[in-house]
Amino acid sequence: MISNQLNSKEYNSYYTSYIDNASGLNIIEGLKQNLESVVAFYSNLPQEKHDYAYAEGKWSVKDVLLHIIDTERIFTYRALRIARYDKTPLAGYEQDDYAITAKASSRSLASIIEEYIAVRQASIALYTSFDVAALEAIGEASGFPISVRAIGYILTGHENHHNQVVKERYL
């Protein structure tokens, strides 16, 4: 379990399930592996599933992928700030507000996949640039301490969580 490899002061316990869902790979390997598998998975979804939600009030498949993208952008921004030793506490965000304003239904899944690829490639480049000291840097986000390396594992584990939900409830 990856959470056992991190100091408990590196993240809020809320993120333990995401960290442990990061496939046991190092951060860069996890991000690269998911880039390939996520693009293949979403690219092969039948057209009738793109705007499908499994229940009233639930996100569509396109909403889920945009949520993954938005979360990655926010978390890598946090990682950058913390890696650069910016001690400013970073605010949380309301994912449901983002989902509403992202307007996934007005976009094609192909355009969302293109955006995902660009964001993931930027995340890989950013994490590749971090040395050990940057990865171990700890800042504050959403009122709790978090390390750059914990954020890296959260990115992959969060994505794995949502993709598993899509596989179980949307297909």
Phi and psi in radians as a Rosetta constraint file:
Dihedral C 1 N 2 CA 2 C 2 CIRCULARHARMONIC -1.133 0.35
Dihedral N 2 CA 2 C 2 N 3 CIRCULARHARMONIC -0.596 0.35
Dihedral C 2 N 3 CA 3 C 3 CIRCULARHARMONIC -1.037 0.35
Dihedral N 3 CA 3 C 3 N 4 CIRCULARHARMONIC -0.478 0.35
Dihedral C 3 N 4 CA 4 C 4 CIRCULARHARMONIC -1.266 0.35
Dihedral N 4 CA 4 C 4 N 5 CIRCULARHARMONIC -0.342 0.35
Dihedral C 4 N 5 CA 5 C 5 CIRCULARHARMONIC -1.512 0.35
Dihedral N 5 CA 5 C 5 N 6 CIRCULARHARMONIC -0.249 0.35
Dihedral C 5 N 6 CA 6 C 6 CIRCULARHARMONIC -1.778 0.35
Dihedral N 6 CA 6 C 6 N 7 CIRCULARHARMONIC 2.662 0.35
Dihedral C 6 N 7 CA 7 C 7 CIRCULARHARMONIC -1.268 0.35
Dihedral N 7 CA 7 C 7 N 8 CIRCULARHARMONIC 2.394 0.35
Dihedral C 7 N 8 CA 8 C 8 CIRCULARHARMONIC -1.068 0.35
Dihedral N 8 CA 8 C 8 N 9 CIRCULARHARMONIC -0.281 0.35
Dihedral C 8 N 9 CA 9 C 9 CIRCULARHARMONIC -1.453 0.35
Dihedral N 9 CA 9 C 9 N 10 CIRCULARHARMONIC -0.013 0.35
Dihedral C 9 N 10 CA 10 C 10 CIRCULARHARMONIC -1.528 0.35
Dihedral N 10 CA 10 C 10 N 11 CIRCULARHARMONIC -0.137 0.35
Dihedral C 10 N 11 CA 11 C 11 CIRCULARHARMONIC -2.887 0.35
Dihedral N 11 CA 11 C 11 N 12 CIRCULARHARMONIC 2.765 0.35
Dihedral C 11 N 12 CA 12 C 12 CIRCULARHARMONIC -1.324 0.35
Dihedral N 12 CA 12 C 12 N 13 CIRCULARHARMONIC 2.494 0.35
Dihedral C 12 N 13 CA 13 C 13 CIRCULARHARMONIC -1.027 0.35
Dihedral N 13 CA 13 C 13 N 14 CIRCULARHARMONIC -0.362 0.35
Dihedral C 13 N 14 CA 14 C 14 CIRCULARHARMONIC -0.932 0.35
Dihedral N 14 CA 14 C 14 N 15 CIRCULARHARMONIC -0.583 0.35
Dihedral C 14 N 15 CA 15 C 15 CIRCULARHARMONIC -1.541 0.35
Dihedral N 15 CA 15 C 15 N 16 CIRCULARHARMONIC -0.016 0.35
Dihedral C 15 N 16 CA 16 C 16 CIRCULARHARMONIC -0.978 0.35
Dihedral N 16 CA 16 C 16 N 17 CIRCULARHARMONIC -0.777 0.35
Dihedral C 16 N 17 CA 17 C 17 CIRCULARHARMONIC -1.137 0.35
Dihedral N 17 CA 17 C 17 N 18 CIRCULARHARMONIC -0.644 0.35
Dihedral C 17 N 18 CA 18 C 18 CIRCULARHARMONIC -1.170 0.35
Dihedral N 18 CA 18 C 18 N 19 CIRCULARHARMONIC -0.789 0.35
Dihedral C 18 N 19 CA 19 C 19 CIRCULARHARMONIC -1.063 0.35
Dihedral N 19 CA 19 C 19 N 20 CIRCULARHARMONIC -0.763 0.35
Dihedral C 19 N 20 CA 20 C 20 CIRCULARHARMONIC -1.264 0.35
Dihedral N 20 CA 20 C 20 N 21 CIRCULARHARMONIC -0.252 0.35
Dihedral C 20 N 21 CA 21 C 21 CIRCULARHARMONIC -1.652 0.35
Dihedral N 21 CA 21 C 21 N 22 CIRCULARHARMONIC 0.248 0.35
Dihedral C 21 N 22 CA 22 C 22 CIRCULARHARMONIC -1.536 0.35
Dihedral N 22 CA 22 C 22 N 23 CIRCULARHARMONIC 0.322 0.35
Dihedral C 22 N 23 CA 23 C 23 CIRCULARHARMONIC 1.250 0.35
Dihedral N 23 CA 23 C 23 N 24 CIRCULARHARMONIC 0.077 0.35
Dihedral C 23 N 24 CA 24 C 24 CIRCULARHARMONIC 1.251 0.35
Dihedral N 24 CA 24 C 24 N 25 CIRCULARHARMONIC 0.163 0.35
Dihedral C 24 N 25 CA 25 C 25 CIRCULARHARMONIC -1.605 0.35
Dihedral N 25 CA 25 C 25 N 26 CIRCULARHARMONIC 2.865 0.35
Dihedral C 25 N 26 CA 26 C 26 CIRCULARHARMONIC -1.225 0.35
Dihedral N 26 CA 26 C 26 N 27 CIRCULARHARMONIC 2.920 0.35
Dihedral C 26 N 27 CA 27 C 27 CIRCULARHARMONIC -1.004 0.35
Dihedral N 27 CA 27 C 27 N 28 CIRCULARHARMONIC -0.887 0.35
Dihedral C 27 N 28 CA 28 C 28 CIRCULARHARMONIC -1.103 0.35
Dihedral N 28 CA 28 C 28 N 29 CIRCULARHARMONIC -0.799 0.35
Dihedral C 28 N 29 CA 29 C 29 CIRCULARHARMONIC -1.038 0.35
Dihedral N 29 CA 29 C 29 N 30 CIRCULARHARMONIC -0.741 0.35
Dihedral C 29 N 30 CA 30 C 30 CIRCULARHARMONIC -1.102 0.35
Dihedral N 30 CA 30 C 30 N 31 CIRCULARHARMONIC -0.762 0.35
Dihedral C 30 N 31 CA 31 C 31 CIRCULARHARMONIC -1.131 0.35
Dihedral N 31 CA 31 C 31 N 32 CIRCULARHARMONIC -0.739 0.35
Dihedral C 31 N 32 CA 32 C 32 CIRCULARHARMONIC -1.188 0.35
Dihedral N 32 CA 32 C 32 N 33 CIRCULARHARMONIC -0.772 0.35
Dihedral C 32 N 33 CA 33 C 33 CIRCULARHARMONIC -1.067 0.35
Dihedral N 33 CA 33 C 33 N 34 CIRCULARHARMONIC -0.770 0.35
Dihedral C 33 N 34 CA 34 C 34 CIRCULARHARMONIC -1.188 0.35
Dihedral N 34 CA 34 C 34 N 35 CIRCULARHARMONIC -0.571 0.35
Dihedral C 34 N 35 CA 35 C 35 CIRCULARHARMONIC -0.957 0.35
Dihedral N 35 CA 35 C 35 N 36 CIRCULARHARMONIC -0.863 0.35
Dihedral C 35 N 36 CA 36 C 36 CIRCULARHARMONIC -1.164 0.35
Dihedral N 36 CA 36 C 36 N 37 CIRCULARHARMONIC -0.836 0.35
Dihedral C 36 N 37 CA 37 C 37 CIRCULARHARMONIC -1.227 0.35
Dihedral N 37 CA 37 C 37 N 38 CIRCULARHARMONIC -0.649 0.35
Dihedral C 37 N 38 CA 38 C 38 CIRCULARHARMONIC -1.205 0.35
Dihedral N 38 CA 38 C 38 N 39 CIRCULARHARMONIC -0.767 0.35
Dihedral C 38 N 39 CA 39 C 39 CIRCULARHARMONIC -1.060 0.35
Dihedral N 39 CA 39 C 39 N 40 CIRCULARHARMONIC -0.791 0.35
Dihedral C 39 N 40 CA 40 C 40 CIRCULARHARMONIC -1.081 0.35
Dihedral N 40 CA 40 C 40 N 41 CIRCULARHARMONIC -0.789 0.35
Dihedral C 40 N 41 CA 41 C 41 CIRCULARHARMONIC -1.078 0.35
Dihedral N 41 CA 41 C 41 N 42 CIRCULARHARMONIC -0.958 0.35
Dihedral C 41 N 42 CA 42 C 42 CIRCULARHARMONIC -1.209 0.35
Dihedral N 42 CA 42 C 42 N 43 CIRCULARHARMONIC -0.569 0.35
Dihedral C 42 N 43 CA 43 C 43 CIRCULARHARMONIC -1.154 0.35
Dihedral N 43 CA 43 C 43 N 44 CIRCULARHARMONIC -0.434 0.35
Dihedral C 43 N 44 CA 44 C 44 CIRCULARHARMONIC -1.748 0.35
Dihedral N 44 CA 44 C 44 N 45 CIRCULARHARMONIC 0.130 0.35
Dihedral C 44 N 45 CA 45 C 45 CIRCULARHARMONIC -1.263 0.35
Dihedral N 45 CA 45 C 45 N 46 CIRCULARHARMONIC 2.431 0.35
Dihedral C 45 N 46 CA 46 C 46 CIRCULARHARMONIC -1.111 0.35
Dihedral N 46 CA 46 C 46 N 47 CIRCULARHARMONIC 2.544 0.35
Dihedral C 46 N 47 CA 47 C 47 CIRCULARHARMONIC -0.885 0.35
Dihedral N 47 CA 47 C 47 N 48 CIRCULARHARMONIC -0.681 0.35
Dihedral C 47 N 48 CA 48 C 48 CIRCULARHARMONIC -1.197 0.35
Dihedral N 48 CA 48 C 48 N 49 CIRCULARHARMONIC -0.200 0.35
Dihedral C 48 N 49 CA 49 C 49 CIRCULARHARMONIC -1.650 0.35
Dihedral N 49 CA 49 C 49 N 50 CIRCULARHARMONIC -0.227 0.35
Dihedral C 49 N 50 CA 50 C 50 CIRCULARHARMONIC -1.015 0.35
Dihedral N 50 CA 50 C 50 N 51 CIRCULARHARMONIC -0.746 0.35
Dihedral C 50 N 51 CA 51 C 51 CIRCULARHARMONIC -1.837 0.35
Dihedral N 51 CA 51 C 51 N 52 CIRCULARHARMONIC 0.219 0.35
Dihedral C 51 N 52 CA 52 C 52 CIRCULARHARMONIC -1.337 0.35
Dihedral N 52 CA 52 C 52 N 53 CIRCULARHARMONIC 2.381 0.35
Dihedral C 52 N 53 CA 53 C 53 CIRCULARHARMONIC -2.177 0.35
Dihedral N 53 CA 53 C 53 N 54 CIRCULARHARMONIC 2.406 0.35
Dihedral C 53 N 54 CA 54 C 54 CIRCULARHARMONIC -1.328 0.35
Dihedral N 54 CA 54 C 54 N 55 CIRCULARHARMONIC -0.213 0.35
Dihedral C 54 N 55 CA 55 C 55 CIRCULARHARMONIC -2.744 0.35
Dihedral N 55 CA 55 C 55 N 56 CIRCULARHARMONIC 2.811 0.35
Dihedral C 55 N 56 CA 56 C 56 CIRCULARHARMONIC -1.009 0.35
Dihedral N 56 CA 56 C 56 N 57 CIRCULARHARMONIC 2.297 0.35
Dihedral C 56 N 57 CA 57 C 57 CIRCULARHARMONIC 1.471 0.35
Dihedral N 57 CA 57 C 57 N 58 CIRCULARHARMONIC -0.054 0.35
Dihedral C 57 N 58 CA 58 C 58 CIRCULARHARMONIC -1.589 0.35
Dihedral N 58 CA 58 C 58 N 59 CIRCULARHARMONIC 2.756 0.35
Dihedral C 58 N 59 CA 59 C 59 CIRCULARHARMONIC -1.264 0.35
Dihedral N 59 CA 59 C 59 N 60 CIRCULARHARMONIC 2.646 0.35
Dihedral C 59 N 60 CA 60 C 60 CIRCULARHARMONIC -1.371 0.35
Dihedral N 60 CA 60 C 60 N 61 CIRCULARHARMONIC 2.987 0.35
Dihedral C 60 N 61 CA 61 C 61 CIRCULARHARMONIC -1.009 0.35
Dihedral N 61 CA 61 C 61 N 62 CIRCULARHARMONIC -0.750 0.35
Dihedral C 61 N 62 CA 62 C 62 CIRCULARHARMONIC -1.145 0.35
Dihedral N 62 CA 62 C 62 N 63 CIRCULARHARMONIC -0.661 0.35
Dihedral C 62 N 63 CA 63 C 63 CIRCULARHARMONIC -1.053 0.35
Dihedral N 63 CA 63 C 63 N 64 CIRCULARHARMONIC -0.732 0.35
Dihedral C 63 N 64 CA 64 C 64 CIRCULARHARMONIC -1.085 0.35
Dihedral N 64 CA 64 C 64 N 65 CIRCULARHARMONIC -0.819 0.35
Dihedral C 64 N 65 CA 65 C 65 CIRCULARHARMONIC -1.141 0.35
Dihedral N 65 CA 65 C 65 N 66 CIRCULARHARMONIC -0.685 0.35
Dihedral C 65 N 66 CA 66 C 66 CIRCULARHARMONIC -1.146 0.35
Dihedral N 66 CA 66 C 66 N 67 CIRCULARHARMONIC -0.617 0.35
Dihedral C 66 N 67 CA 67 C 67 CIRCULARHARMONIC -1.082 0.35
Dihedral N 67 CA 67 C 67 N 68 CIRCULARHARMONIC -0.749 0.35
Dihedral C 67 N 68 CA 68 C 68 CIRCULARHARMONIC -1.046 0.35
Dihedral N 68 CA 68 C 68 N 69 CIRCULARHARMONIC -0.764 0.35
Dihedral C 68 N 69 CA 69 C 69 CIRCULARHARMONIC -1.119 0.35
Dihedral N 69 CA 69 C 69 N 70 CIRCULARHARMONIC -0.872 0.35
Dihedral C 69 N 70 CA 70 C 70 CIRCULARHARMONIC -1.038 0.35
Dihedral N 70 CA 70 C 70 N 71 CIRCULARHARMONIC -0.767 0.35
Dihedral C 70 N 71 CA 71 C 71 CIRCULARHARMONIC -1.104 0.35
Dihedral N 71 CA 71 C 71 N 72 CIRCULARHARMONIC -0.728 0.35
Dihedral C 71 N 72 CA 72 C 72 CIRCULARHARMONIC -1.087 0.35
Dihedral N 72 CA 72 C 72 N 73 CIRCULARHARMONIC -0.753 0.35
Dihedral C 72 N 73 CA 73 C 73 CIRCULARHARMONIC -1.059 0.35
Dihedral N 73 CA 73 C 73 N 74 CIRCULARHARMONIC -0.806 0.35
Dihedral C 73 N 74 CA 74 C 74 CIRCULARHARMONIC -1.132 0.35
Dihedral N 74 CA 74 C 74 N 75 CIRCULARHARMONIC -0.780 0.35
Dihedral C 74 N 75 CA 75 C 75 CIRCULARHARMONIC -1.241 0.35
Dihedral N 75 CA 75 C 75 N 76 CIRCULARHARMONIC -0.615 0.35
Dihedral C 75 N 76 CA 76 C 76 CIRCULARHARMONIC -1.267 0.35
Dihedral N 76 CA 76 C 76 N 77 CIRCULARHARMONIC -0.543 0.35
Dihedral C 76 N 77 CA 77 C 77 CIRCULARHARMONIC -1.062 0.35
Dihedral N 77 CA 77 C 77 N 78 CIRCULARHARMONIC -0.779 0.35
Dihedral C 77 N 78 CA 78 C 78 CIRCULARHARMONIC -1.054 0.35
Dihedral N 78 CA 78 C 78 N 79 CIRCULARHARMONIC -0.799 0.35
Dihedral C 78 N 79 CA 79 C 79 CIRCULARHARMONIC -1.031 0.35
Dihedral N 79 CA 79 C 79 N 80 CIRCULARHARMONIC -0.766 0.35
Dihedral C 79 N 80 CA 80 C 80 CIRCULARHARMONIC -1.057 0.35
Dihedral N 80 CA 80 C 80 N 81 CIRCULARHARMONIC -0.861 0.35
Dihedral C 80 N 81 CA 81 C 81 CIRCULARHARMONIC -1.053 0.35
Dihedral N 81 CA 81 C 81 N 82 CIRCULARHARMONIC -0.778 0.35
Dihedral C 81 N 82 CA 82 C 82 CIRCULARHARMONIC -1.197 0.35
Dihedral N 82 CA 82 C 82 N 83 CIRCULARHARMONIC -0.729 0.35
Dihedral C 82 N 83 CA 83 C 83 CIRCULARHARMONIC -1.091 0.35
Dihedral N 83 CA 83 C 83 N 84 CIRCULARHARMONIC -0.468 0.35
Dihedral C 83 N 84 CA 84 C 84 CIRCULARHARMONIC -1.605 0.35
Dihedral N 84 CA 84 C 84 N 85 CIRCULARHARMONIC 0.214 0.35
Dihedral C 84 N 85 CA 85 C 85 CIRCULARHARMONIC 1.077 0.35
Dihedral N 85 CA 85 C 85 N 86 CIRCULARHARMONIC 0.568 0.35
Dihedral C 85 N 86 CA 86 C 86 CIRCULARHARMONIC -1.350 0.35
Dihedral N 86 CA 86 C 86 N 87 CIRCULARHARMONIC 2.078 0.35
Dihedral C 86 N 87 CA 87 C 87 CIRCULARHARMONIC -1.606 0.35
Dihedral N 87 CA 87 C 87 N 88 CIRCULARHARMONIC 0.112 0.35
Dihedral C 87 N 88 CA 88 C 88 CIRCULARHARMONIC -1.162 0.35
Dihedral N 88 CA 88 C 88 N 89 CIRCULARHARMONIC 2.184 0.35
Dihedral C 88 N 89 CA 89 C 89 CIRCULARHARMONIC -1.064 0.35
Dihedral N 89 CA 89 C 89 N 90 CIRCULARHARMONIC 2.342 0.35
Dihedral C 89 N 90 CA 90 C 90 CIRCULARHARMONIC -1.775 0.35
Dihedral N 90 CA 90 C 90 N 91 CIRCULARHARMONIC 2.326 0.35
Dihedral C 90 N 91 CA 91 C 91 CIRCULARHARMONIC -1.275 0.35
Dihedral N 91 CA 91 C 91 N 92 CIRCULARHARMONIC 2.765 0.35
Dihedral C 91 N 92 CA 92 C 92 CIRCULARHARMONIC -1.395 0.35
Dihedral N 92 CA 92 C 92 N 93 CIRCULARHARMONIC -3.010 0.35
Dihedral C 92 N 93 CA 93 C 93 CIRCULARHARMONIC -2.556 0.35
Dihedral N 93 CA 93 C 93 N 94 CIRCULARHARMONIC 2.721 0.35
Dihedral C 93 N 94 CA 94 C 94 CIRCULARHARMONIC -1.714 0.35
Dihedral N 94 CA 94 C 94 N 95 CIRCULARHARMONIC 1.797 0.35
Dihedral C 94 N 95 CA 95 C 95 CIRCULARHARMONIC -1.030 0.35
Dihedral N 95 CA 95 C 95 N 96 CIRCULARHARMONIC -0.626 0.35
Dihedral C 95 N 96 CA 96 C 96 CIRCULARHARMONIC -1.182 0.35
Dihedral N 96 CA 96 C 96 N 97 CIRCULARHARMONIC -0.633 0.35
Dihedral C 96 N 97 CA 97 C 97 CIRCULARHARMONIC -1.112 0.35
Dihedral N 97 CA 97 C 97 N 98 CIRCULARHARMONIC -0.703 0.35
Dihedral C 97 N 98 CA 98 C 98 CIRCULARHARMONIC -1.113 0.35
Dihedral N 98 CA 98 C 98 N 99 CIRCULARHARMONIC -0.759 0.35
Dihedral C 98 N 99 CA 99 C 99 CIRCULARHARMONIC -1.071 0.35
Dihedral N 99 CA 99 C 99 N 100 CIRCULARHARMONIC -0.704 0.35
Dihedral C 99 N 100 CA 100 C 100 CIRCULARHARMONIC -1.131 0.35
Dihedral N 100 CA 100 C 100 N 101 CIRCULARHARMONIC -0.800 0.35
Dihedral C 100 N 101 CA 101 C 101 CIRCULARHARMONIC -1.428 0.35
Dihedral N 101 CA 101 C 101 N 102 CIRCULARHARMONIC -0.185 0.35
Dihedral C 101 N 102 CA 102 C 102 CIRCULARHARMONIC -1.262 0.35
Dihedral N 102 CA 102 C 102 N 103 CIRCULARHARMONIC -0.413 0.35
Dihedral C 102 N 103 CA 103 C 103 CIRCULARHARMONIC 0.946 0.35
Dihedral N 103 CA 103 C 103 N 104 CIRCULARHARMONIC 0.878 0.35
Dihedral C 103 N 104 CA 104 C 104 CIRCULARHARMONIC -0.996 0.35
Dihedral N 104 CA 104 C 104 N 105 CIRCULARHARMONIC -0.608 0.35
Dihedral C 104 N 105 CA 105 C 105 CIRCULARHARMONIC -1.136 0.35
Dihedral N 105 CA 105 C 105 N 106 CIRCULARHARMONIC -0.338 0.35
Dihedral C 105 N 106 CA 106 C 106 CIRCULARHARMONIC -1.584 0.35
Dihedral N 106 CA 106 C 106 N 107 CIRCULARHARMONIC 0.063 0.35
Dihedral C 106 N 107 CA 107 C 107 CIRCULARHARMONIC -2.070 0.35
Dihedral N 107 CA 107 C 107 N 108 CIRCULARHARMONIC 2.748 0.35
Dihedral C 107 N 108 CA 108 C 108 CIRCULARHARMONIC -1.448 0.35
Dihedral N 108 CA 108 C 108 N 109 CIRCULARHARMONIC 2.651 0.35
Dihedral C 108 N 109 CA 109 C 109 CIRCULARHARMONIC -1.087 0.35
Dihedral N 109 CA 109 C 109 N 110 CIRCULARHARMONIC -0.620 0.35
Dihedral C 109 N 110 CA 110 C 110 CIRCULARHARMONIC -1.043 0.35
Dihedral N 110 CA 110 C 110 N 111 CIRCULARHARMONIC -0.692 0.35
Dihedral C 110 N 111 CA 111 C 111 CIRCULARHARMONIC -1.213 0.35
Dihedral N 111 CA 111 C 111 N 112 CIRCULARHARMONIC -0.584 0.35
Dihedral C 111 N 112 CA 112 C 112 CIRCULARHARMONIC -1.234 0.35
Dihedral N 112 CA 112 C 112 N 113 CIRCULARHARMONIC -0.684 0.35
Dihedral C 112 N 113 CA 113 C 113 CIRCULARHARMONIC -1.098 0.35
Dihedral N 113 CA 113 C 113 N 114 CIRCULARHARMONIC -0.737 0.35
Dihedral C 113 N 114 CA 114 C 114 CIRCULARHARMONIC -1.030 0.35
Dihedral N 114 CA 114 C 114 N 115 CIRCULARHARMONIC -0.746 0.35
Dihedral C 114 N 115 CA 115 C 115 CIRCULARHARMONIC -1.115 0.35
Dihedral N 115 CA 115 C 115 N 116 CIRCULARHARMONIC -0.747 0.35
Dihedral C 115 N 116 CA 116 C 116 CIRCULARHARMONIC -0.994 0.35
Dihedral N 116 CA 116 C 116 N 117 CIRCULARHARMONIC -0.819 0.35
Dihedral C 116 N 117 CA 117 C 117 CIRCULARHARMONIC -1.031 0.35
Dihedral N 117 CA 117 C 117 N 118 CIRCULARHARMONIC -0.800 0.35
Dihedral C 117 N 118 CA 118 C 118 CIRCULARHARMONIC -1.092 0.35
Dihedral N 118 CA 118 C 118 N 119 CIRCULARHARMONIC -0.776 0.35
Dihedral C 118 N 119 CA 119 C 119 CIRCULARHARMONIC -1.138 0.35
Dihedral N 119 CA 119 C 119 N 120 CIRCULARHARMONIC -0.784 0.35
Dihedral C 119 N 120 CA 120 C 120 CIRCULARHARMONIC -1.133 0.35
Dihedral N 120 CA 120 C 120 N 121 CIRCULARHARMONIC -0.726 0.35
Dihedral C 120 N 121 CA 121 C 121 CIRCULARHARMONIC -1.083 0.35
Dihedral N 121 CA 121 C 121 N 122 CIRCULARHARMONIC -0.669 0.35
Dihedral C 121 N 122 CA 122 C 122 CIRCULARHARMONIC -1.151 0.35
Dihedral N 122 CA 122 C 122 N 123 CIRCULARHARMONIC -0.681 0.35
Dihedral C 122 N 123 CA 123 C 123 CIRCULARHARMONIC -1.136 0.35
Dihedral N 123 CA 123 C 123 N 124 CIRCULARHARMONIC -0.734 0.35
Dihedral C 123 N 124 CA 124 C 124 CIRCULARHARMONIC -1.089 0.35
Dihedral N 124 CA 124 C 124 N 125 CIRCULARHARMONIC -0.784 0.35
Dihedral C 124 N 125 CA 125 C 125 CIRCULARHARMONIC -1.071 0.35
Dihedral N 125 CA 125 C 125 N 126 CIRCULARHARMONIC -0.746 0.35
Dihedral C 125 N 126 CA 126 C 126 CIRCULARHARMONIC -1.098 0.35
Dihedral N 126 CA 126 C 126 N 127 CIRCULARHARMONIC -0.883 0.35
Dihedral C 126 N 127 CA 127 C 127 CIRCULARHARMONIC -1.157 0.35
Dihedral N 127 CA 127 C 127 N 128 CIRCULARHARMONIC -0.545 0.35
Dihedral C 127 N 128 CA 128 C 128 CIRCULARHARMONIC -1.130 0.35
Dihedral N 128 CA 128 C 128 N 129 CIRCULARHARMONIC -0.520 0.35
Dihedral C 128 N 129 CA 129 C 129 CIRCULARHARMONIC -1.359 0.35
Dihedral N 129 CA 129 C 129 N 130 CIRCULARHARMONIC -0.283 0.35
Dihedral C 129 N 130 CA 130 C 130 CIRCULARHARMONIC -1.378 0.35
Dihedral N 130 CA 130 C 130 N 131 CIRCULARHARMONIC 2.337 0.35
Dihedral C 130 N 131 CA 131 C 131 CIRCULARHARMONIC -1.573 0.35
Dihedral N 131 CA 131 C 131 N 132 CIRCULARHARMONIC -3.132 0.35
Dihedral C 131 N 132 CA 132 C 132 CIRCULARHARMONIC -1.035 0.35
Dihedral N 132 CA 132 C 132 N 133 CIRCULARHARMONIC -0.749 0.35
Dihedral C 132 N 133 CA 133 C 133 CIRCULARHARMONIC -1.077 0.35
Dihedral N 133 CA 133 C 133 N 134 CIRCULARHARMONIC -0.718 0.35
Dihedral C 133 N 134 CA 134 C 134 CIRCULARHARMONIC -1.139 0.35
Dihedral N 134 CA 134 C 134 N 135 CIRCULARHARMONIC -0.741 0.35
Dihedral C 134 N 135 CA 135 C 135 CIRCULARHARMONIC -1.108 0.35
Dihedral N 135 CA 135 C 135 N 136 CIRCULARHARMONIC -0.575 0.35
Dihedral C 135 N 136 CA 136 C 136 CIRCULARHARMONIC -1.546 0.35
Dihedral N 136 CA 136 C 136 N 137 CIRCULARHARMONIC -0.085 0.35
Dihedral C 136 N 137 CA 137 C 137 CIRCULARHARMONIC -1.095 0.35
Dihedral N 137 CA 137 C 137 N 138 CIRCULARHARMONIC 2.489 0.35
Dihedral C 137 N 138 CA 138 C 138 CIRCULARHARMONIC -2.136 0.35
Dihedral N 138 CA 138 C 138 N 139 CIRCULARHARMONIC 2.318 0.35
Dihedral C 138 N 139 CA 139 C 139 CIRCULARHARMONIC -2.242 0.35
Dihedral N 139 CA 139 C 139 N 140 CIRCULARHARMONIC -2.833 0.35
Dihedral C 139 N 140 CA 140 C 140 CIRCULARHARMONIC -2.203 0.35
Dihedral N 140 CA 140 C 140 N 141 CIRCULARHARMONIC 2.263 0.35
Dihedral C 140 N 141 CA 141 C 141 CIRCULARHARMONIC -2.435 0.35
Dihedral N 141 CA 141 C 141 N 142 CIRCULARHARMONIC 2.366 0.35
Dihedral C 141 N 142 CA 142 C 142 CIRCULARHARMONIC 0.975 0.35
Dihedral N 142 CA 142 C 142 N 143 CIRCULARHARMONIC 0.527 0.35
Dihedral C 142 N 143 CA 143 C 143 CIRCULARHARMONIC 1.488 0.35
Dihedral N 143 CA 143 C 143 N 144 CIRCULARHARMONIC 0.109 0.35
Dihedral C 143 N 144 CA 144 C 144 CIRCULARHARMONIC -2.342 0.35
Dihedral N 144 CA 144 C 144 N 145 CIRCULARHARMONIC 2.671 0.35
Dihedral C 144 N 145 CA 145 C 145 CIRCULARHARMONIC -1.157 0.35
Dihedral N 145 CA 145 C 145 N 146 CIRCULARHARMONIC 2.579 0.35
Dihedral C 145 N 146 CA 146 C 146 CIRCULARHARMONIC -2.707 0.35
Dihedral N 146 CA 146 C 146 N 147 CIRCULARHARMONIC 2.456 0.35
Dihedral C 146 N 147 CA 147 C 147 CIRCULARHARMONIC -1.717 0.35
Dihedral N 147 CA 147 C 147 N 148 CIRCULARHARMONIC 2.796 0.35
Dihedral C 147 N 148 CA 148 C 148 CIRCULARHARMONIC -1.086 0.35
Dihedral N 148 CA 148 C 148 N 149 CIRCULARHARMONIC -0.730 0.35
Dihedral C 148 N 149 CA 149 C 149 CIRCULARHARMONIC -1.218 0.35
Dihedral N 149 CA 149 C 149 N 150 CIRCULARHARMONIC -0.596 0.35
Dihedral C 149 N 150 CA 150 C 150 CIRCULARHARMONIC -1.085 0.35
Dihedral N 150 CA 150 C 150 N 151 CIRCULARHARMONIC -0.724 0.35
Dihedral C 150 N 151 CA 151 C 151 CIRCULARHARMONIC -1.026 0.35
Dihedral N 151 CA 151 C 151 N 152 CIRCULARHARMONIC -0.733 0.35
Dihedral C 151 N 152 CA 152 C 152 CIRCULARHARMONIC -1.034 0.35
Dihedral N 152 CA 152 C 152 N 153 CIRCULARHARMONIC -0.749 0.35
Dihedral C 152 N 153 CA 153 C 153 CIRCULARHARMONIC -1.232 0.35
Dihedral N 153 CA 153 C 153 N 154 CIRCULARHARMONIC -0.630 0.35
Dihedral C 153 N 154 CA 154 C 154 CIRCULARHARMONIC -1.066 0.35
Dihedral N 154 CA 154 C 154 N 155 CIRCULARHARMONIC -0.715 0.35
Dihedral C 154 N 155 CA 155 C 155 CIRCULARHARMONIC -0.951 0.35
Dihedral N 155 CA 155 C 155 N 156 CIRCULARHARMONIC -0.884 0.35
Dihedral C 155 N 156 CA 156 C 156 CIRCULARHARMONIC -1.215 0.35
Dihedral N 156 CA 156 C 156 N 157 CIRCULARHARMONIC -0.778 0.35
Dihedral C 156 N 157 CA 157 C 157 CIRCULARHARMONIC -1.158 0.35
Dihedral N 157 CA 157 C 157 N 158 CIRCULARHARMONIC -0.678 0.35
Dihedral C 157 N 158 CA 158 C 158 CIRCULARHARMONIC -1.083 0.35
Dihedral N 158 CA 158 C 158 N 159 CIRCULARHARMONIC -0.796 0.35
Dihedral C 158 N 159 CA 159 C 159 CIRCULARHARMONIC -1.101 0.35
Dihedral N 159 CA 159 C 159 N 160 CIRCULARHARMONIC -0.795 0.35
Dihedral C 159 N 160 CA 160 C 160 CIRCULARHARMONIC -1.030 0.35
Dihedral N 160 CA 160 C 160 N 161 CIRCULARHARMONIC -0.716 0.35
Dihedral C 160 N 161 CA 161 C 161 CIRCULARHARMONIC -1.022 0.35
Dihedral N 161 CA 161 C 161 N 162 CIRCULARHARMONIC -0.913 0.35
Dihedral C 161 N 162 CA 162 C 162 CIRCULARHARMONIC -1.176 0.35
Dihedral N 162 CA 162 C 162 N 163 CIRCULARHARMONIC -0.641 0.35
Dihedral C 162 N 163 CA 163 C 163 CIRCULARHARMONIC -1.178 0.35
Dihedral N 163 CA 163 C 163 N 164 CIRCULARHARMONIC -0.592 0.35
Dihedral C 163 N 164 CA 164 C 164 CIRCULARHARMONIC -1.159 0.35
Dihedral N 164 CA 164 C 164 N 165 CIRCULARHARMONIC -0.703 0.35
Dihedral C 164 N 165 CA 165 C 165 CIRCULARHARMONIC -1.077 0.35
Dihedral N 165 CA 165 C 165 N 166 CIRCULARHARMONIC -0.746 0.35
Dihedral C 165 N 166 CA 166 C 166 CIRCULARHARMONIC -1.042 0.35
Dihedral N 166 CA 166 C 166 N 167 CIRCULARHARMONIC -0.793 0.35
Dihedral C 166 N 167 CA 167 C 167 CIRCULARHARMONIC -1.100 0.35
Dihedral N 167 CA 167 C 167 N 168 CIRCULARHARMONIC -0.663 0.35
Dihedral C 167 N 168 CA 168 C 168 CIRCULARHARMONIC -1.423 0.35
Dihedral N 168 CA 168 C 168 N 169 CIRCULARHARMONIC -0.619 0.35
Dihedral C 168 N 169 CA 169 C 169 CIRCULARHARMONIC -1.992 0.35
Dihedral N 169 CA 169 C 169 N 170 CIRCULARHARMONIC -0.212 0.35
Dihedral C 169 N 170 CA 170 C 170 CIRCULARHARMONIC -1.912 0.35
Dihedral N 170 CA 170 C 170 N 171 CIRCULARHARMONIC -0.305 0.35
